[in-house]
């Protein structure tokens, strides 16, 4: 009788444990900070902008897949970033330094647009880009998830309106080490129409 009771108790405990754990696959970490929640809530680009942005992403994907590549190390957050990512048609492989004060990884680079207009920032990861003009955060207009069939190397395109000759600071954060190195390609959002 004692053995039957132990087996029943063990089976009940195991069933409760499995029910409480839910899905056994690793879940994507949920955004915890305000800036991560804002990034997640960034509006999807409306049509026809979304379709145009996918075309820009297809062009940027050529650079994301075949280069030319340039490896850069971002400056630690809170310091002045001397690393510039303004050269067009380059796939920058950015490595973020460890962020001891906040945990995880974080860093910044600069971007100086040659022309005023909308720019698409295409990343090989899902989120984590903030754009600053001095201490003022620049509004990101919208975001598009780049379909894998359109591009195997880039995942997200974020659009922002920028002014020529203004130096912008691009900040990136990552909670997981796998996101501390990624690819960034910057294109004018109307690039395809300009050619």
C-alpha positions in Angstrom: 0.0 0.0 0.0 2.9 2.4 0.9 4.5 1.7 -2.5 1.3 2.5 -4.4 0.8 5.7 -2.4 4.4 6.8 -3.3 3.9 6.1 -7.0 0.6 8.0 -7.0 2.2 10.9 -5.2 5.2 10.9 -7.6 2.9 10.7 -10.7 0.7 13.6 -9.4 3.8 15.7 -8.6 5.2 15.1 -12.1 1.9 15.9 -13.8 1.7 19.1 -11.8 5.3 20.0 -12.6 4.8 19.5 -16.3 1.5 21.4 -16.3 3.1 24.3 -14.5 6.1 24.4 -16.9 3.9 24.5 -20.0 5.8 24.5 -23.3 9.3 22.8 -23.0 10.8 24.8 -25.8 12.8 27.9 -25.0 10.6 31.0 -25.1 11.8 34.4 -26.4 12.4 36.6 -23.4 9.6 39.1 -22.9 10.5 42.8 -22.9 11.0 44.0 -19.3 12.1 47.6 -19.6 10.1 50.5 -20.9 12.3 51.0 -23.9 12.0 47.3 -24.8 8.2 47.5 -24.5 8.2 50.6 -26.7 10.4 48.9 -29.3 8.0 45.9 -29.3 5.0 48.3 -29.8 6.6 50.2 -32.6 3.9 50.4 -35.3 4.1 48.2 -38.3 4.7 50.1 -41.6 1.4 50.7 -43.4 1.0 49.9 -47.1 2.4 50.9 -49.5 5.4 51.8 -47.4 5.7 48.2 -46.1 6.0 46.9 -49.6 8.5 49.6 -50.6 10.5 48.8 -47.4 10.6 45.1 -48.3 12.1 46.1 -51.7 14.8 48.2 -49.9 15.4 45.2 -47.6 15.9 42.9 -50.6 18.6 45.3 -51.9 20.2 45.6 -48.4 20.1 41.8 -48.2 22.6 41.6 -51.0 25.0 43.5 -48.7 24.0 41.5 -45.7 24.7 38.2 -47.5 27.7 39.2 -49.7 29.2 42.4 -48.2 31.3 44.3 -48.3 31.6 43.7 -44.6 33.2 45.9 -41.9 33.6 44.7 -38.3 33.2 47.4 -35.7 33.1 47.4 -31.9 30.5 49.8 -30.5 31.5 52.3 -27.8 30.2 51.5 -24.3 27.0 53.2 -23.5 27.5 56.6 -21.7 30.7 57.3 -23.7 31.2 59.2 -26.9 31.0 56.8 -29.9 33.9 57.3 -32.3 32.8 54.4 -34.5 31.0 55.7 -37.6 28.7 53.6 -39.8 27.9 56.2 -42.4 29.5 54.6 -45.5 26.6 53.4 -47.7 26.2 49.8 -49.0 28.3 48.3 -46.2 27.2 45.5 -43.9 28.5 46.4 -40.5 29.1 43.5 -38.1 28.7 45.3 -34.8 30.0 43.8 -31.5 28.5 45.2 -28.3 30.6 45.5 -25.1 29.4 44.1 -21.8 27.3 46.6 -19.9 28.4 46.0 -16.3 26.1 48.7 -14.8 22.9 47.4 -16.3 23.8 43.8 -17.2 23.8 42.4 -20.6 25.5 44.2 -23.5 25.1 47.7 -24.9 26.9 50.1 -27.1 26.7 53.0 -29.6 27.9 54.0 -33.0 27.4 57.2 -35.0 25.6 57.8 -38.3 25.9 61.0 -40.4 23.4 61.0 -43.3 24.4 62.7 -46.6 20.8 63.7 -47.5 17.7 64.4 -45.5 14.9 61.8 -45.8 13.8 58.5 -44.5 16.4 55.9 -43.7 15.9 52.2 -43.2 18.1 50.5 -40.5 18.1 46.8 -41.2 19.3 44.5 -38.5 20.0 40.8 -38.3 18.1 40.7 -35.0 14.6 41.5 -34.0 14.8 44.6 -31.8 17.1 46.9 -29.8 17.8 50.1 -31.8 17.4 53.6 -30.4 18.4 56.7 -32.4 19.4 60.0 -30.8 20.1 63.5 -32.0 22.2 64.8 -29.0 20.1 63.8 -26.0 16.8 63.8 -27.8 15.5 60.4 -29.0 14.4 60.5 -32.7 11.0 59.0 -33.4 11.2 55.8 -35.3 8.3 55.9 -37.8 7.6 52.2 -38.2 9.1 48.7 -38.3 8.8 45.8 -40.7 9.8 42.2 -40.0 11.8 41.1 -43.1 10.4 37.8 -44.4 13.0 35.0 -44.4 12.2 34.2 -48.0 13.1 37.8 -49.0 16.3 37.8 -47.0 18.1 35.2 -45.0 20.5 37.5 -43.2 18.3 40.5 -42.0 15.3 40.2 -39.7 14.0 43.8 -39.0 13.9 47.1 -40.8 13.2 50.3 -38.8 12.5 53.6 -40.5 13.3 57.0 -39.2 13.3 60.5 -40.8 16.8 62.1 -40.5 18.4 65.4 -41.5 21.5 65.7 -43.6 24.7 66.7 -41.9 23.4 65.9 -38.4 25.4 63.3 -36.4 23.0 60.7 -34.9 23.9 58.2 -32.2 22.6 54.7 -32.7 22.3 52.8 -29.4 21.9 49.0 -29.2 21.2 46.8 -26.2 21.1 43.1 -25.8 20.1 40.9 -22.8 21.3 37.7 -24.4 24.9 37.1 -25.5 23.7 35.7 -28.9 22.3 39.2 -29.7 25.6 41.1 -28.7 26.9 40.7 -32.3 24.8 41.4 -35.3 24.7 42.9 -38.8 23.5 46.4 -39.6 22.9 47.8 -43.1 21.6 51.3 -43.5 19.8 52.3 -46.7 17.8 55.3 -47.8 14.2 54.2 -47.7 13.6 55.5 -51.2 16.9 53.9 -52.5 15.2 51.7 -55.2 13.3 54.7 -56.7 16.5 56.8 -56.8 18.4 54.5 -59.1 
